[in-house]
Amino acid sequence: MAGPALRASVRAVRQRRTGPTRAALILTPAAVTKIRQLMENKPQFLGVKVGVRTRGCNGLSYTLEYATCAGHLDEEVTQDGVRVYVDQKAQLSLLGSEMDYAESRLGSEFVFNNPNVRGTCGCGESFNV
């Protein structure tokens, strides 16, 4: 199996946003646009699947893959016609997070603004909750 198809990093959020309900994952307009672009020529995939795995110097890192089917206990987030599946093992770690897409001169990546993060490593690749 090949490695993750997409790249992501973590950003700790100091204050939690309050809202009427606590969604599993909120997508920014930039993330919706990028996922829509990624899915344009890939009719065999349903959407993008977000997960976490043990890795890095601080414990966990995000994984992003194309989803061919939804897992039995995966949480489906549909926003503006884009589907993102949250892996069952990542649901508690990602609850209330915001998924954004950032571009710079040196690269582009999905960024998770996660209120559950208690610490991150210096490079932003891993986190702990």
Phi, psi and omega in degrees: 000134179286163179292180181303144183279340185232167182243143179215156175224174185242147175225125178284140180247127183285316182248139177277141175277139176257142180210177182296323176223161179258100182286156178297320182201136178247135180256136175280162177303324179295320179292318178300314180298315182292318179296319178300317178297318180295326184272351185309309185254028181229069183293343181285348181253146179276327183176208180245140178250128180253135177214181174229152175217158178287119183188156174086180185277351183242003172121298186234152172220158181278148172236142177229128179219160172286140182256123175271333176206159178273138175291160184304318183249013178290144177270127179262126176246119178245123181218124179052039177083003180252136179250131174233131179255131178258119180304143183302328181285342183259354188300315180290326179290330185259355184306122179083007181280159176245130178258122182237166175234126183237138176238142175220181179295332184265345181172182178217149182195161171279139182236133179255119174266099192248116180286349182273350184289130178259339179193152178228162174278170183296329183271350178083011181273334183226163184208171172225155180241000000 
